[in-house]
Amino acid sequence: MGRQWVSEGLDFWKRPLRRRASDGKTLFLYSLLAEGGLPDAFLSRDSGYAAALLGAIADIEREALGLTDVAGLDRIAAFRSSGLPAALQGQESCALLRDLALAFVDLRRDLPARIDIDAALLWLDRNRSGWAEKLPLRLSQEARQALLLPALARQIERPVSGALAQRLLLPSAGGTAWTGVLRILRGGLLPYGLLPKVDRGFVLRLVAADGSALRAHPDLGGWRVEAARDLKLALYPWAPAVLSAYADGRALGEVVIDPGLPEPGESALLWRSEGSGQVRALVPSVGGRTRSDRLWLLSSVEPVVSDGLQLDPPLPGPGGKVWPISGRGRVIVGNELVDIVTGSEEDEPGARFLVLAELARLVRVEGGLPAYIGTPRFLGARAELSMRDVTAAVQVAEGRGLGIRRFDWVEGGERIASTRAVFLPADLDVTLREAGQNLAIEVRGLPLNWRLAVLLDGSRHVLPQGAAAITLDATCSDRGEVVLEFFDPQGGLLRLRKPWPSREPLLLDPAGRRLTAPRQLSLRALPGWYGILPGRGAVELRMPKAPRSLAFVESGMIRLAAWRSLLAQVQALTGADGRVDLTLATDRPTPLLKISRHDWEVRPNGLRVDLGDAPVQLHASTLAAPVLRRQVTAQGLFDLAAWLVEGEALWFVQGSSARGVMRPFPFCAKPRPFSHRDQRIAGYLDQMAQMMKEPGHPGWLDLVEVMEAARAGGDCGSLDQVQALGAAPEVAVALLLRSQLPEVAAMLELETEAPIWWPAVPISAWAKGIGAGLAWVEAGLALAGFDPAATRDLAQSSIARTAGRIVELRPELSGHLGLGMHAHGLAPLALGSDGKQLP
């Protein structure tokens, strides 16, 4: 009956009954809504429809979708409709929202830039005859105000770039060289296309090579990265940036978030200053045009410049030298010619470039390039624009090496971005198998001109021409990887590393050697280590005095750095010199990897210390405020007293070298009576008890200053003051509540240094710590001259903002904070960074 009424009504008003373009199906509900079924009162009031429409417009523009991207458009419409009344969440209602948003996107694309909304309507009337009648939804005057004007306004809901990674060159300490850095941006978007087989509803844990972990939640177009701050990693400009993805404790694979730039000897790499004023960082420059007074050129060969250009003396940089260059003219780098214009009216917009292809599993390329299989697609973006498919604009060339391809994104004759990658033949398969004391190798799908050699025990074994298998003697016990060398008659070469095909679990060091006996290792030395679990097994962690181990089910290749955060927390609970034993287990476990804070130690002999033959970077800081700091590189027999000349000061000396992390030690040029750690901790606990009673006690600032100085040299976990927090967790909570908002994330990291774990801190300690934090805020307000009657409300607001920052970073602590605040008569309120109350 309803369909009949709709059909008859539209016939009476001589309005069309809408049909689906794909199959001609009649859309009765769609037609009803489009022809007035959505009342003006619903469209014009704060019902959410306007917000859903504007959000859909922004999403479509962010993903650069068009009329043919049906699946993407339907996904966006369904997502944006989810907040509307249930009656408007059906298939035809979503289709109307989709079509309306797409219509507005098309109009926005047509509009000239930099015109206001009134001018936009006039332009459309003059240049797009009948545009309003062509909209899928008939709009009254009220609906025009609620939907049309915001939807066409250029400043409303414009998409953000969502950039996730950015390459930098940063000056070294002292400004004598440039170093390569990758910055992972807080709030960046990891496109779904980089993990096409992963459920888009998962919340991801992304782990970098150094063990740094990031959380990413589902958003439209990808996973949005949550972090306290941007993350910086040391990385050559041409090295790919790879993260390991996990969800629900399971490894999902690796993802290349930035494929890297060409090597300096392969292409001219131009850089410009990030921001204006003092040069603190360089970012890649597309082309040679900049508003700044100079650019920087990274190259392994000396450039030749034309008249009009000035080339200043270079500084060392990654893979070559970095020349400042200014003026107008041309620069020749190898076979490449680049136009340079500094002092231009505007900068060339930056670019982002991503490769979408399947990563080869269980294989590593010597040199660090990613190895893919299959046919690639490419995403690209200029400036703050959204990523879009630029595959058609990418030119492919042979790179320097077998299987290596160079990809150049070129538009309008301009090279916008370039990268390199290894693409393995899709049908190439090399199988490794243990056969008693031998290693059996079988190869299928080897390209016609390719040959294979196996590097084993310092020998190179070439697979005979036309053969498909080779068997080699393999009696060495510490081998963890097999090196496969592919070559061709033209001298092309490609080396791949595959895990040894063991039936037992393996732990491998960064050089690919198998762990055959227990070994001590610092947490900082963990990156580069990985494990192999054939079939289903477990990663087992055990504290030396614990009755049983913690076991986590795993399989395949495991990057141990991904466990760094958990290992740091467990290790912190064991004390300053505690350790965690790690092993991989199936029926037979691997030898233990004994993970501690340090790799080696020395003991001062009077005023001197023997550091050994390798250079050691020493860092010293005093254990009382005002904190003094010293740094030096030393080796052999080193005179500490000549370096740390303040005779009365007690110093905390840290160090690192090629041997790893040195165990810290205290030093004072004037001998002090011997004391046990327990005695020293007891003294600090007495001081902390007094600090909890006095918000203005100088010990608060002294403790933070001493901890920050020790962190600059490594970590502060070996400090007696930090170990004392295990017996006084309320002081740790107070430190957290006294932190400025940008410092909260760093203070939360205390659980990886002190013997505390925030979720296990008793509620009574949370209450005491919050009370101390509240007293400190109130004292500061009173000192600033605020009326005592107003300080409580102002202090509660300050505590709520700090609590909100904590909850944003660690949602599981919301209950602890709420109960602790309630103990002091405070409303359990947490305010987010946008000022809104968090649930």
RAHUZI-V733899 format. One record per helix or strand of 3 or more residues. SS is the DSSP state (a for helix, b for strand). FROM is the first residue (numbers start at 1). LEN is the number of residues. If there is no record, write none. Layout:
BEGIN
ss=SS from=FROM len=LEN
ss=SS from=FROM len=LEN
END
This chain:
BEGIN
ss=a from=2 len=11
ss=a from=28 len=10
ss=a from=40 len=5
ss=a from=49 len=14
ss=a from=70 len=12
ss=a from=86 len=3
ss=a from=91 len=20
ss=a from=117 len=11
ss=a from=141 len=12
ss=b from=165 len=7
ss=b from=177 len=8
ss=b from=189 len=3
ss=a from=192 len=4
ss=b from=204 len=4
ss=b from=213 len=7
ss=b from=222 len=5
ss=b from=231 len=4
ss=b from=241 len=7
ss=b from=250 len=9
ss=b from=269 len=5
ss=b from=281 len=4
ss=b from=295 len=5
ss=b from=309 len=3
ss=b from=315 len=3
ss=b from=320 len=14
ss=b from=336 len=6
ss=b from=351 len=9
ss=b from=371 len=12
ss=a from=391 len=3
ss=b from=394 len=5
ss=b from=404 len=8
ss=b from=414 len=11
ss=b from=429 len=7
ss=b from=438 len=7
ss=b from=451 len=6
ss=b from=459 len=4
ss=b from=469 len=5
ss=b from=481 len=7
ss=b from=493 len=7
ss=b from=506 len=3
ss=b from=519 len=4
ss=a from=523 len=3
ss=b from=530 len=14
ss=b from=550 len=10
ss=a from=560 len=14
ss=b from=580 len=6
ss=b from=593 len=4
ss=b from=608 len=3
ss=b from=616 len=7
ss=b from=629 len=6
ss=b from=637 len=3
ss=a from=640 len=4
ss=b from=651 len=7
ss=b from=660 len=8
ss=a from=677 len=17
ss=a from=698 len=15
ss=a from=720 len=5
ss=a from=729 len=10
ss=a from=741 len=12
ss=a from=758 len=3
ss=a from=763 len=21
ss=a from=788 len=22
ss=a from=811 len=12
END
